[in-house]
Amino acid sequence: MHPVCLSLSLLFAAPLAPIDVGPGLAPPPPGPGFHFIDAGQGSSLLVVGREGQVVIVDAGPPAASEPILAALAAHELAAVDLWLFSHFDNDHIGGFVRALAGPDNLPGTDDDLELRERWDRGLEDRPDTPAAILYEAAAAPRQTARAGDRWDAPGLSVRVVDAASPPERAAENERGLALCIEVEDLRLLAPGDLPFLQVEAAARACGPVDVLWTSHHGSRSGISQAVLAAAMPSLVVISAGGDNSYCHPHLETLSLLHSHAVWVTDLAGASPHGPCPGLAAVWGPEHRVALADVWLPAGGAD
């Protein structure tokens, strides 16, 4: 892992120094790293390996297909080696089928996205929603992933880690996969929308990380002091949508993270006149809002 040494300047490529790379901004520099896609109120992460291998985690809501394809184009990538889905909620799978069809939105044409492997929690008891039905019907190969499964490429590894057994009659969030991902010298924990007790188990299984991708878009249900103690992140990333009705990221989450370096793709609650509480009282000195994608390079600074 990288030493715990942070500089969050947008101008200098220091260790663990993210840059925002949304439309109209500079494209991400070449090389491996983590590309957090601004998927609105949802989650999607593009992982790039040193030899151009591509792993994607989740696909955001339906409208996220365009930023996913834009992120791939920014890295000049046209194929995905592995696409993992933490669980089957619409804001994590909704953009998948549309993204597979490529920029022309027509399946079966030359610009369709090539997908080599697809992993998910298994189709048992999946939600009976339009997004989940389309997901299951997609022609791309898929397999059920379980704790202990691993995918490797040069300088890149993905592990499905034990997040403890979900309770009986678990909600969809509680059935999800937790992933421990390493790109070169950076390690990231991606717990989907798991509740904090399961995130704690996943953090212990993954070990200390450089980056914690917060569970459930910064909801207070997905993080705890025990999560932070187990994960020991140098950087926390929150994927949330502007003006979302859930008021993500939650005040209590940001309060807990007050002394941590945090990047948020977007947020509700910034306006004191809006339906969500203002965030000024809990906004930390190293909290940043990207209003765009966030690119975190790996292995580029010594």
BASEBA-415292 format. One record per atom (N, C-alpha, C, O): residue in one letter; z, y, x. Coordinates in pm, whole numbers, padded with zeros to 5 digits, always signed. Atoms other than C-alpha are relative to their C-alpha. Layout:
AZYX
...
//
This chain:
M+00000-00119+00083
M+00000+00000+00000
M+00000+00124+00087
M+00033+00120+00206
H+00002-00126-00071
H-00040+00363+00097
H+00141+00053+00017
H+00225+00029-00070
P-00129-00067-00011
P+00261+00553+00234
P+00021+00095-00116
P-00075+00148-00171
V-00031-00092+00109
V+00437+00763-00028
V-00010+00141+00054
V+00089+00199+00099
C+00027-00133-00055
C+00279+01091+00076
C-00102+00064-00090
C-00218+00023-00090
L+00085-00055+00105
L+00131+01311-00197
L-00044+00142+00030
L+00036+00225+00073
S+00051-00136+00007
S-00091+01615-00197
S-00100+00001-00112
S-00204-00064-00101
L+00085+00006+00118
L-00248+01681-00536
L-00099+00115-00007
L-00142+00153-00116
S+00100-00106-00003
S-00482+01957-00425
S-00134-00053-00047
S-00169-00168-00020
L+00135+00036+00041
L-00827+01950-00584
L-00099+00018+00114
L-00215-00021+00102
L+00094-00038-00102
L-00977+02066-00257
L+00001-00090+00122
L-00098-00095+00196
F-00013+00076-00123
F-00856+01829+00011
F+00019-00148-00029
F+00092-00184-00121
A-00008+00144+00019
A-00894+01452+00042
A+00119-00056+00077
A+00102-00120+00180
A-00122+00052-00060
A-00534+01369+00131
A+00036-00131-00067
A-00020-00163-00172
P-00038+00126+00065
P-00367+01034+00058
P+00044+00021-00143
P+00122+00112-00174
L-00031-00007+00143
L-00343+00976-00317
L-00025+00139-00056
L+00059+00195-00127
A+00038-00132+00051
A-00521+01302-00393
A-00114-00016-00099
A-00230-00022-00057
P+00108+00015+00099
P-00714+01263-00720
P-00080+00128-00013
P-00032+00237+00019
I+00078-00115+00040
I-00996+01493-00821
I-00052-00025-00140
I-00074-00139-00179
D+00056+00018+00134
D-01124+01559-01172
D-00151+00013+00009
D-00204+00103+00075
V+00145+00013-00018
V-01489+01467-01213
V-00071-00004-00135
V-00158-00088-00157
G+00063-00002+00131
G-01585+01553-01568
G-00136+00067+00002
G-00182+00109+00108
P+00131-00063+00008
P-01918+01693-01691
P+00003+00141+00056
P+00093+00219+00026
G+00008-00133-00058
G-02022+02000-01496
G+00078+00014+00129
G+00065+00116+00196
L-00074-00004-00124
L-01787+01920-01207
L-00071-00085+00105
L-00169-00154+00074
A+00062+00076-00108
A-01871+01763-00872
A+00008-00149-00030
A+00109-00196-00084
P-00006+00145+00020
P-01960+01392-00887
P+00102-00062+00094
P+00137-00001+00195
P-00095+00064-00089
P-01715+01146-00735
P-00064-00030+00134
P-00183-00062+00139
P+00057+00036-00130
P-01761+01089-00363
P-00027-00149+00007
P+00033-00226-00068
P+00028+00144-00011
P-01907+00754-00257
P+00119-00076+00056
P+00208-00019+00119
G-00105+00084-00054
G-01683+00464-00174
G+00086-00060-00109
G+00066-00032-00227
P-00084+00069+00097
P-01418+00250-00341
P+00107+00089-00059
P+00143+00192-00002
G-00109-00075+00062
G-01151+00373-00578
G+00013-00030-00148
G-00052-00119-00203
F-00030+00012+00142
F-01021+00410-00931
F-00058+00122-00073
F-00029+00236-00037
H+00059-00107+00080
H-01218+00615-01186
H+00058-00010-00142
H+00017-00096-00220
F-00061-00004+00133
F-01004+00696-01492
F-00092+00080-00092
F-00110+00201-00073
I+00099-00063+00086
I-01252+00772-01769
I+00070+00073-00114
I+00158+00018-00180
D-00055-00079+00110
D-01167+01047-02015
D-00061-00054-00129
D-00165-00008-00175
A+00051+00072+00117
A-01211+00822-02319
A+00053+00055-00130
A+00044-00012-00233
G-00064-00052+00119
G-01039+01049-02568
G+00133-00070-00023
G+00203-00104+00073
Q-00124+00070+00029
Q-00746+00886-02748
Q-00024-00150+00014
Q-00041-00220-00086
G+00027+00138-00032
G-00799+00552-02579
G+00007-00016+00151
G+00047+00076+00222
S-00011+00029-00143
S-00819+00390-02237
S-00125-00068+00051
S-00182-00155-00015
S+00105+00069-00072
S-01091+00294-01993
S+00010+00037+00147
S+00026+00154+00182
L-00013-00019-00144
L-01078+00249-01617
L-00115-00072+00070
L-00139-00191+00046
L+00107+00056-00082
L-01370+00192-01380
L+00054-00017+00142
L+00103+00078+00203
V-00046+00031-00135
V-01280+00022-01050
V-00123-00033+00084
V-00203-00119+00048
V+00117+00019-00087
V-01533+00040-00766
V+00046-00061+00131
V+00139-00010+00194
G-00031+00065-00125
G-01520-00194-00468
G-00083+00052+00115
G-00178+00128+00095
R+00067-00053-00120
R-01635-00130-00112
R-00148-00037+00008
R-00225+00036+00070
E+00140+00042-00003
E-01962-00320-00163
E-00069+00023-00135
E-00168-00042-00167
G+00060-00033+00129
G-02035-00172-00504
G+00037-00092-00113
G-00023-00083-00221
Q-00046+00083+00112
Q-01854-00436-00709
Q+00064+00090-00106
Q+00123+00193-00074
V-00046-00082+00112
V-01758-00306-01052
V+00091-00082-00090
V+00053-00189-00138
V-00092+00055+00099
V-01455-00392-01263
V+00033+00111-00098
V+00062+00224-00056
I-00041-00097+00101
I-01383-00213-01591
I+00116-00060-00079
I+00115-00179-00112
V-00111+00040+00086
V-01058-00230-01785
V-00007+00081-00128
V+00004+00203-00126
D+00005-00060+00134
D-01088-00158-02159
D-00121+00091-00017
D-00191+00123+00079
A+00123-00074+00032
A-01355+00047-02333
A+00023+00116-00095
A-00073+00169-00152
G-00027-00114+00085
G-01179+00319-02530
G-00047-00019-00143
G-00085-00129-00181
P+00052+00006+00136
P-01276+00402-02890
P-00152+00003+00001
P-00211+00016+00109
P+00147+00004+00000
P-01642+00390-03005
P-00067+00114+00076
P-00166+00091+00144
A+00063-00114-00068
A-01719+00738-02872
A+00010-00007+00151
A-00056+00070+00221
A-00018+00010-00145
A-01609+00630-02523
A-00119-00065+00069
A-00126-00063+00191
S+00114+00065-00065
S-01935+00442-02465
S-00077+00099+00087
S-00121+00063+00196
E+00075-00098-00078
E-02104+00761-02347
E+00069+00037+00130
E+00004+00033+00235
P-00063-00026-00130
P-01842+00860-02087
P+00007-00121+00091
P+00007-00105+00213
I+00003+00119-00084
I-01832+00498-01967
I-00135-00009+00071
I-00141-00029+00193
L+00133+00006-00061
L-02209+00497-01911
L-00020+00115+00098
L-00085+00098+00201
A+00012-00114-00092
A-02186+00843-01752
A+00075-00027+00130
A+00028+00010+00238
A-00076+00033-00121
A-01918+00720-01510
A-00076-00099+00087
A-00082-00083+00209
L+00081+00095-00077
L-02134+00423-01409
L-00118+00070+00066
L-00149+00043+00182
A+00115-00072-00056
A-02432+00654-01360
A+00042+00090+00115
A-00032+00105+00213
A-00047-00088-00107
A-02224+00891-01148
A+00017-00075+00131
A+00003-00017+00239
H-00013+00084-00119
H-02163+00602-00907
H-00128-00078+00029
H-00131-00161+00120
E+00129+00067-00015
E-02525+00484-00940
E+00015-00151-00014
E-00034-00229+00068
L-00027+00140+00028
L-02413+00153-01087
L-00064-00039-00132
L-00061+00038-00228
A+00069+00044+00122
A-02604-00049-01347
A+00047-00137-00046
A-00009-00191-00142
A-00050+00132+00039
A-02407-00375-01367
A+00152-00001+00016
A+00208+00071+00098
V-00146+00016-00004
V-02045-00476-01427
V+00031-00144+00035
V-00014-00236-00034
D-00034+00136-00041
D-01905-00777-01245
D+00105-00062-00091
D+00097-00180-00126
L-00109+00050+00086
L-01592-00810-01461
L+00046+00112-00091
L+00074+00223-00045
W-00055-00095+00097
W-01484-00633-01779
W+00119-00069-00066
W+00105-00173-00129
L-00122+00056+00057
L-01126-00698-01886
L+00046+00085-00117
L+00030+00207-00117
F-00050-00068+00118
F-00973-00611-02221
F+00146-00037-00019
F+00180-00154-00035
S-00144+00026+00010
S-00598-00573-02247
S+00036-00058-00135
S+00119-00149-00144
H-00025+00051+00134
H-00598-00629-02624
H-00109+00054-00092
H-00202+00120-00045
F+00113-00021+00090
F-00810-00581-02936
F+00013+00122-00092
F-00056+00128-00193
D-00005-00123+00079
D-00708-00243-03075
D-00130+00080+00020
D-00192+00073+00126
N+00126-00072-00001
N-01003-00017-03156
N-00012+00097+00117
N-00121+00117+00170
D+00007-00100-00107
D-00910+00241-02890
D-00005-00064+00139
D+00000+00007+00240
H+00017+00070-00127
H-00942-00026-02620
H-00127-00084+00005
H-00172-00122+00113
I+00123+00079+00001
I-01252-00219-02732
I-00115+00071-00071
I-00228+00022-00067
G+00099-00061+00088
G-01440+00027-02954
G-00129+00039+00067
G-00235+00034+00004
G+00122-00044-00068
G-01686+00150-02690
G-00080-00110+00065
G-00184-00083+00125
F+00059+00109-00079
F-01777-00193-02555
F-00143-00033-00041
F-00234-00027+00042
V+00131+00047+00045
V-02072-00307-02767
V-00105+00110+00017
V-00218+00082+00059
R+00095-00111-00017
R-02236+00036-02765
R-00034+00020+00148
R-00149+00047+00180
A+00028-00016-00143
A-02201+00060-02384
A-00092-00110+00050
A-00177-00084+00136
L+00087+00109-00043
L-02363-00281-02342
L-00147+00030-00029
L-00236-00015+00044
A+00138-00029+00038
A-02674-00147-02515
A-00068+00101+00090
A-00189+00122+00081
G+00058-00094-00094
G-02722+00111-02242
G-00028+00136-00060
G+00000+00160-00177
P+00020-00139+00045
P-02825+00477-02267
P-00085+00015-00124
P-00065+00111-00200
D+00086-00018+00117
D-03092+00418-02534
D+00064-00053-00129
D+00007-00037-00237
N-00073+00051+00117
N-02837+00252-02768
N-00077-00108-00075
N-00053-00129-00194
L+00079+00106+00063
L-03083-00029-02837
L+00021-00129+00077
L-00025-00141+00191
P-00019+00127-00070
P-02973-00383-02747
P-00132-00073+00020
P-00222-00067-00063
G+00120+00077-00027
G-03234-00604-02587
G-00109+00077+00070
G-00222+00028+00078
T+00099-00079-00073
T-03412-00328-02394
T+00034+00001+00148
T+00137-00051+00191
D-00011+00009-00145
D-03456-00275-02022
D+00124+00069+00056
D+00167+00036+00166
D-00114-00073-00056
D-03161-00038-01983
D+00134-00059-00043
D+00238+00003-00021
D-00127+00063+00038
D-02900-00279-02125
D+00087-00019+00124
D+00037-00045+00233
L-00096+00016-00109
L-02589-00301-01912
L+00019-00148+00030
L+00049-00226-00061
E-00023+00139-00040
E-02563-00626-01718
E+00149-00025+00017
E+00216+00048+00091
L-00142+00037-00010
L-02220-00789-01759
L+00010-00146+00041
L-00044-00234-00027
R-00006+00137-00054
R-02135-01097-01554
R+00120-00079-00052
R+00108-00199-00076
E-00118+00070+00050
E-01782-01182-01674
E+00078+00093-00093
E+00083+00215-00073
R-00084-00074+00095
R-01559-01076-01965
R+00128-00079-00022
R+00123-00197-00060
W-00129+00065+00020
W-01188-01156-01983
W+00079+00073-00108
W+00074+00195-00117
D-00089-00060+00099
D-00947-01101-02271
D+00119-00092-00023
D+00132-00194+00044
R-00123+00075+00025
R-00619-01233-02413
R-00024-00128-00077
R+00069-00207-00097
G+00031+00113+00086
G-00797-01497-02621
G-00019+00046-00143
G+00046+00141-00186
L+00038-00045+00134
L-00941-01473-02971
L+00095-00046-00110
L+00077-00009-00226
E-00095+00046+00101
E-00651-01645-03147
E+00072+00118-00064
E+00126+00204+00005
D-00069-00105+00076
D-00510-01418-03419
D-00049+00139+00034
D+00027+00236+00027
R+00051-00135-00026
R-00736-01133-03322
R-00004+00078-00130
R-00016+00018-00237
P+00006-00080+00123
P-00737-00842-03569
P-00134-00017-00072
P-00237-00038-00008
D+00123+00011+00080
D-00991-00861-03851
D-00054+00140-00025
D-00062+00186-00139
T+00052-00136+00009
T-01134-00518-03778
T-00147+00001+00038
T-00193-00091+00106
P+00142-00005-00038
P-01499-00411-03744
P-00020-00003+00151
P-00111-00070+00200
A+00016-00001-00146
A-01450-00341-03372
A+00024-00137+00060
A-00049-00179+00149
A-00031+00132-00053
A-01293-00682-03308
A-00108-00102-00037
A-00140-00191+00042
I+00108+00090+00042
I-01566-00860-03507
I-00123+00020+00088
I-00185-00077+00131
L+00113-00029-00088
L-01838-00686-03306
L+00027-00048+00142
L-00062-00101+00208
Y-00037+00044-00134
Y-01651-00759-02984
Y-00021-00150+00014
Y-00082-00195+00111
E+00012+00146-00009
E-01635-01132-03056
E-00145-00043-00006
E-00184-00140+00059
A+00139+00040+00018
A-02000-01145-03157
A-00090+00037+00117
A-00203-00010+00125
A+00083-00044-00113
A-02124-00979-02836
A-00044-00121+00082
A+00032-00215+00103
A+00058+00114-00070
A-02351-01210-02636
A+00054-00017+00141
A+00036-00123+00201
A-00049+00007-00138
A-02183-01134-02303
A+00101-00113+00016
A+00184-00133-00073
P-00093+00111-00020
P-01993-01432-02157
P+00144+00048+00001
P+00175+00157+00050
R-00141-00038+00002
R-01619-01430-02215
R+00087-00123+00025
R+00046-00236+00003
Q-00097+00106-00017
Q-01312-01631-02126
Q+00140+00055-00023
Q+00164+00175-00008
T-00139-00038+00021
T-00943-01626-02206
T+00070+00007+00135
T+00061-00085+00217
A-00075-00020-00125
A-00728-01488-01924
A+00148-00021-00026
A+00199+00014-00133
R-00143+00026+00010
R-00370-01593-01863
R+00069+00043+00129
R+00005+00058+00233
A-00077-00038-00118
A-00094-01493-01623
A-00027-00098+00113
A-00023-00219+00094
G+00034+00082-00115
G-00182-01619-01278
G-00148-00002+00031
G-00186-00035+00144
D+00143-00006-00027
D-00558-01579-01317
D-00030+00116+00096
D+00038+00218+00095
R+00030-00097-00104
R-00721-01385-01035
R-00151+00009+00020
R-00222-00091+00008
W+00141-00025-00033
W-01059-01231-00952
W-00003+00079+00130
W+00068+00178+00144
D+00001-00063-00133
D-01145-01133-00594
D-00140+00034+00045
D-00236-00036+00013
A+00121-00041-00069
A-01416-00949-00404
A+00047+00069+00129
A+00166+00099+00141
P-00044-00066-00124
P-01413-00788-00056
P+00071+00133-00027
P+00012+00225-00085
G-00078-00123+00017
G-01140-00523-00059
G+00044+00027-00141
G+00091+00137-00170
L-00031-00022+00140
L-01078-00572-00431
L+00057-00128-00061
L-00001-00235-00046
S-00056+00116+00069
S-00852-00804-00629
S+00061+00043-00132
S+00116+00153-00145
V-00057-00022+00133
V-00745-00827-00992
V+00085-00122-00033
V+00036-00235-00029
R-00088+00109+00040
R-00445-01036-01098
R+00052+00026-00141
R+00092+00137-00174
V-00068-00006+00130
V-00326-01107-01451
V+00145-00042+00027
V+00170-00154+00069
V-00139+00027-00036
V+00052-01085-01414
V+00082-00032-00124
V+00047+00005-00236
D-00089+00042+00108
D+00332-01228-01623
D+00072+00121-00058
D+00141+00194+00013
A-00067-00111+00069
A+00453-00975-01879
A+00102-00051-00100
A+00134+00018-00197
A-00097+00065+00090
A+00703-01211-02046
A-00069-00036-00131
A-00169+00025-00169
S+00060+00047+00124
S+00626-01393-02368
S+00021+00103-00110
S+00130+00158-00123
P-00019-00093+00112
P+00563-01171-02670
P+00093-00061-00104
P+00105-00183-00113
P-00088+00054+00104
P+00810-01202-02956
P-00080-00072-00108
P-00202-00057-00118
E+00065+00068+00112
E+00735-01421-03256
E-00058+00103-00097
E+00004+00207-00122
R+00072-00092+00090
R+00488-01254-03495
R-00020+00135+00069
R+00004+00241+00011
A+00017-00121-00080
A+00408-01003-03222
A-00114+00086-00055
A-00212+00035-00108
A+00108-00094+00031
A+00203-00693-03293
A-00107-00012+00108
A-00084-00070+00214
E+00111+00011-00094
E-00133-00661-03118
E+00034+00058+00137
E-00003+00000+00239
N-00037-00060-00128
N+00008-00431-02849
N+00079-00099+00087
N+00060-00104+00208
E-00089+00090-00073
E+00262-00696-02752
E-00070-00126+00050
E-00015-00200+00132
R+00076+00119-00040
R-00004-00966-02710
R-00087+00027+00123
R-00154-00064+00171
G+00098-00041-00099
G-00189-00776-02439
G+00022-00055+00140
G+00126-00112+00172
L-00003+00038-00141
L-00267-00851-02076
L+00055+00114+00083
L+00035+00231+00052
A-00041-00095-00102
A-00100-00677-01783
A-00072-00035+00129
A-00078-00152+00166
L+00084+00023-00116
L-00310-00635-01470
L+00057+00071+00123
L+00105+00184+00114
C-00036-00055-00130
C-00224-00577-01106
C-00129+00005+00082
C-00185-00099+00115
I+00131-00017-00061
I-00530-00434-00930
I+00017+00067+00137
I+00088+00167+00150
E-00004-00057-00135
E-00574-00366-00558
E-00142+00031+00047
E-00231-00054+00042
V+00125-00044-00061
V-00860-00168-00406
V+00035+00055+00138
V+00101+00158+00151
E-00033-00038-00137
E-00838-00146-00029
E+00152+00015+00015
E+00225-00083+00003
D-00142-00022-00028
D-00498+00013+00040
D+00079+00049-00121
D+00195+00086-00108
L-00067-00050+00120
L-00413+00112-00319
L+00025-00113-00099
L-00062-00197-00122
R-00034+00098+00103
R-00235-00099-00580
R+00035+00073-00129
R+00105+00174-00127
L-00017-00063+00131
L-00233-00015-00952
L+00051-00103-00100
L+00008-00218-00098
L-00046+00081+00113
L-00046-00157-01251
L-00060+00056-00127
L-00043+00174-00159
A+00062-00037+00127
A-00239-00151-01580
A+00060-00086-00111
A+00016-00200-00128
P-00068+00083+00100
P-00013-00269-01866
P-00052+00013-00142
P+00015-00030-00235
G+00053-00014+00136
G-00236-00185-02163
G+00090+00083-00087
G+00128+00194-00050
D-00091-00069+00093
D-00021-00086-02460
D+00131-00077-00016
D+00198-00064-00118
L-00121+00081+00011
L+00268-00322-02387
L+00124+00087-00016
L+00130+00197+00041
P-00128-00072+00007
P+00620-00209-02486
P+00076-00013+00132
P+00048-00101+00213
F-00057-00016-00134
F+00849-00116-02200
F+00070-00125+00052
F+00071-00146+00174
L-00065+00120-00052
L+01042-00445-02181
L-00102-00092+00065
L-00073-00154+00168
Q+00104+00082-00060
Q+00716-00629-02114
Q-00061+00069+00122
Q-00101+00003+00217
V+00048-00073-00117
V+00599-00354-01878
V+00095-00020+00118
V+00051-00033+00232
E-00098+00025-00106
E+00922-00401-01682
E-00027-00135+00067
E-00026-00145+00189
A+00030+00133-00055
A+00840-00773-01641
A-00128+00004+00083
A-00135-00054+00191
A+00126-00010-00072
A+00483-00690-01538
A+00018+00074+00132
A-00041+00036+00233
A-00024-00077-00123
A+00606-00434-01284
A+00070-00085+00105
A+00039-00075+00224
R-00067+00089-00095
R+00836-00690-01126
R-00098-00102+00057
R-00092-00136+00175
A+00097+00100-00045
A+00551-00942-01108
A-00104+00060+00093
A-00149-00006+00186
C+00100-00067-00083
C+00309-00691-00956
C+00059+00048+00132
C-00007+00042+00235
G-00062-00058-00118
G+00555-00538-00711
G-00025+00150+00005
G-00098+00203-00079
P+00018-00146-00010
P+00571-00172-00599
P-00148+00038+00005
P-00228-00028+00071
V+00140-00042+00010
V+00249+00015-00674
V-00015+00143+00047
V+00081+00219+00055
D+00034-00139-00028
D+00077+00331-00567
D-00022+00078-00129
D+00012+00195-00139
V+00038-00067+00125
V-00043+00407-00920
V+00049-00081-00118
V+00025-00202-00127
L-00037+00058+00128
L+00111+00335-01258
L-00086+00066-00107
L-00077+00187-00129
W+00079-00048+00114
W-00137+00369-01545
W+00087-00025-00122
W+00102-00139-00166
T-00106+00016+00099
T+00114+00432-01820
T-00046-00075-00124
T-00160-00061-00169
S+00027+00075+00121
S+00132+00202-02117
S-00011+00093-00121
S+00061+00193-00132
H+00009-00060+00133
H+00022+00320-02461
H-00015+00152+00003
H+00045+00223-00077
H+00044-00140-00001
H-00119+00660-02361
H+00115+00099+00014
H+00107+00212-00035
G-00114-00089-00017
G+00217+00806-02263
G+00100-00004-00113
G+00188+00082-00121
S-00100+00016+00105
S+00406+00688-02569
S+00137-00029+00061
S+00145-00088+00169
R-00135+00028-00050
R+00782+00671-02525
R+00034-00148-00009
R+00131-00193+00052
S-00028+00143+00013
S+00765+00302-02623
S-00046-00081+00121
S-00010-00198+00133
G+00061+00076-00106
G+00579+00206-02305
G+00057+00022+00139
G+00005-00034+00236
I-00052-00031-00133
I+00794+00337-02022
I+00151+00011-00007
I+00208+00044-00111
S-00145-00009-00008
S+01155+00330-01907
S+00037+00026+00145
S-00047+00016+00235
Q-00047-00017-00137
Q+01365+00405-01603
Q-00012-00130+00077
Q-00039-00129+00198
A+00014+00130-00066
A+01359+00032-01528
A-00144-00026+00042
A-00166-00087+00147
V+00140+00012-00039
V+00977+00039-01525
V-00024+00076+00130
V-00086+00024+00223
L+00021-00083-00119
L+00980+00320-01271
L+00072-00058+00122
L+00021-00052+00233
A-00074+00059-00111
A+01245+00146-01060
A-00071-00122+00056
A-00069-00146+00176
A+00070+00120-00045
A+01040-00174-01047
A-00135+00034+00062
A-00175-00024+00163
A+00135-00032-00047
A+00699-00012-00998
A+00000+00095+00119
A-00087+00086+00205
M-00011-00098-00108
M+00806+00272-00766
M-00133+00073+00026
M-00178+00079+00141
P+00133-00058-00019
P+00475+00458-00825
P+00005+00132+00075
P+00097+00213+00058
S+00019-00131-00062
S+00360+00742-00605
S-00072+00096-00094
S-00055+00217-00085
L+00078-00079+00094
L+00129+00862-00882
L+00001-00070-00135
L-00008-00193-00141
V+00006+00051+00137
V+00134+00818-01261
V-00120+00063-00069
V-00137+00185-00064
V+00117-00049+00075
V-00184+00848-01469
V+00020-00035-00147
V+00056-00147-00181
I-00012+00018+00145
I-00177+00894-01847
I-00136+00028-00063
I-00193+00135-00045
S+00125-00018+00074
S-00489+00843-02060
S+00034+00035-00144
S+00088-00047-00218
A-00028-00046+00136
A-00460+01046-02379
A-00110+00096-00042
A-00184+00148+00040
G+00102-00089+00054
G-00680+01254-02606
G+00057+00133-00043
G+00171+00139-00090
G-00044-00131+00046
G-00654+01624-02680
G+00015+00004-00150
G-00067-00053-00223
D-00025-00017+00143
D-00510+01713-03021
D+00017-00133-00073
D-00007-00140-00194
N-00020+00126+00068
N-00431+01348-03091
N+00122+00008-00092
N+00218+00078-00061
S-00105-00009+00102
S-00210+01294-03395
S+00128-00072+00041
S+00230-00058-00026
Y-00119+00072-00046
Y+00031+01073-03198
Y+00088+00085+00091
Y+00196+00043+00130
C-00073-00089-00092
C+00145+01367-02983
C+00019-00065+00137
C+00126-00052+00198
H-00004+00059-00134
H+00067+01173-02664
H-00052+00101+00103
H-00147+00174+00075
P-00118+00075-00042
P+00195+01202-02401
P+00126+00056-00063
P+00137+00176-00089
H-00120-00039+00071
H+00537+01207-02560
H+00092+00084+00089
H+00095+00067+00211
L-00095-00084-00073
L+00798+01464-02461
L+00097-00083+00084
L+00127-00048+00198
E-00098+00080-00073
E+01042+01191-02362
E-00063-00068+00121
E+00003-00087+00223
T+00069+00060-00114
T+00782+01027-02138
T-00013+00100+00113
T+00018+00069+00228
L+00015-00100-00104
L+00708+01348-01952
L+00135+00042+00057
L+00145+00074+00176
S-00134-00031-00051
S+01079+01422-01927
S+00046-00105+00100
S+00101-00072+00204
L-00035+00108-00092
L+01136+01082-01768
L-00078+00011+00131
L-00028-00026+00237
L+00088-00013-00117
L+00849+01157-01529
L+00006+00139+00062
L-00083+00176+00139
H-00003-00141-00040
H+00960+01513-01458
H-00016+00018+00151
H-00082+00112+00195
S+00006-00014-00145
S+00998+01458-01083
S-00112-00081+00064
S-00123-00084+00187
H+00110+00081-00052
H+00693+01231-01048
H-00132+00078-00003
H-00149+00170-00083
A+00136-00052+00004
A+00334+01324-00966
A-00073-00068-00116
A-00078-00191-00123
V+00063+00052+00122
V+00143+01285-01294
V-00134+00069-00020
V-00146+00190-00003
W+00126-00053+00047
W-00219+01328-01397
W-00023-00049-00142
W-00007-00168-00170
V+00028+00032+00140
V-00307+01337-01769
V-00145+00038-00028
V-00188+00149+00004
T+00139-00033+00029
T-00668+01316-01887
T-00009+00111-00105
T-00100+00194-00099
D-00007-00106+00101
D-00577+01534-02188
D+00134-00018-00070
D+00206-00113-00041
L-00131+00012+00062
L-00279+01594-02409
L+00004+00077-00132
L-00071+00172-00154
A-00035-00076+00119
A-00148+01701-02747
A+00132+00071+00030
A+00206+00032+00121
G-00128-00066-00016
G+00142+01942-02777
G-00002+00118+00094
G+00102+00178+00118
A+00003-00112-00093
A+00020+02207-02536
A+00023+00133-00071
A+00078+00227-00013
S-00015-00126+00073
S+00015+02474-02805
S+00132+00001-00079
S+00162-00094-00150
P-00124-00008+00078
P+00348+02590-02949
P-00025+00015-00149
P+00068+00002-00229
H+00034-00020+00140
H+00164+02654-03277
H-00063-00124-00063
H-00097-00122-00181
G+00063+00121+00050
G+00022+02302-03312
G+00100-00092-00068
G+00218-00061-00076
P-00088+00094+00071
P+00162+02001-03500
P+00093-00077+00092
P+00188-00138+00045
C-00085+00072-00096
C+00314+01854-03180
C+00091+00098+00072
C+00054+00215+00090
P-00090-00091-00073
P+00612+01999-02994
P-00062+00048+00129
P-00142-00024+00191
G+00047-00051-00127
G+00538+02219-02695
G+00057-00080+00117
G+00163-00140+00106
L-00038+00081-00115
L+00560+02059-02352
L+00061+00081+00114
L+00098+00024+00217
A-00040-00085-00112
A+00673+02355-02142
A+00135-00041+00058
A+00155-00033+00179
A-00136+00029-00048
A+01036+02243-02121
A+00006-00125+00087
A+00098-00139+00167
V-00005+00126-00075
V+00950+01902-01973
V-00116-00012+00100
V-00127-00113+00169
W+00114+00006-00091
W+00637+01986-01775
W+00049+00013+00143
W+00112+00112+00179
G-00052+00005-00135
G+00710+01892-01415
G-00084+00078+00100
G-00199+00111+00071
P+00072-00078-00101
P+00609+02077-01098
P-00122-00070+00057
P-00211-00004+00111
E+00116+00074-00049
E+00364+01799-01003
E-00076-00068-00113
E-00143-00169-00092
H+00079+00048+00112
H+00218+01739-01349
H-00130+00079-00008
H-00130+00201+00005
R+00132-00061+00005
R-00154+01809-01384
R-00077-00052-00121
R-00062-00169-00158
V+00091+00040+00107
V-00403+01802-01675
V-00142+00010+00053
V-00184+00115+00101
A+00135+00002-00054
A-00756+01701-01578
A-00101+00061-00098
A-00193+00131-00055
L+00102-00035+00099
L-00943+01769-01907
L-00135-00059+00039
L-00239-00001+00008
A+00120+00063-00053
A-01196+01534-01748
A+00037-00137+00053
A+00153-00178+00046
D-00028+00123-00072
D-01231+01202-01569
D+00082+00032+00125
D+00081+00145+00175
V-00078-00014-00125
V-01002+01148-01270
V-00045-00107+00098
V-00047-00225+00064
W+00044+00093-00103
W-01127+00989-00948
W+00105-00006+00110
W+00146+00097+00164
L-00099+00021-00106
L-00880+00842-00700
L-00063-00088+00107
L-00076-00209+00087
P+00066+00081-00103
P-01049+00730-00376
P+00098-00093+00070
P+00217-00062+00081
A-00082+00098-00072
A-00919+00427-00187
A-00057-00021+00139
A-00178-00035+00157
G+00043+00032-00135
G-00931+00372+00186
G-00076+00110+00069
G-00135+00087+00175
G+00078-00107-00061
G-01083+00709+00260
G+00078+00095+00087
G+00020+00182+00152
A-00081-00092-00080
A-00791+00880+00431
A+00101-00081+00079
A+00165-00171+00025
D-00094+00071-00085
D-00582+00760+00722
D+00110+00095+00046
D+00200+00055+00119
//
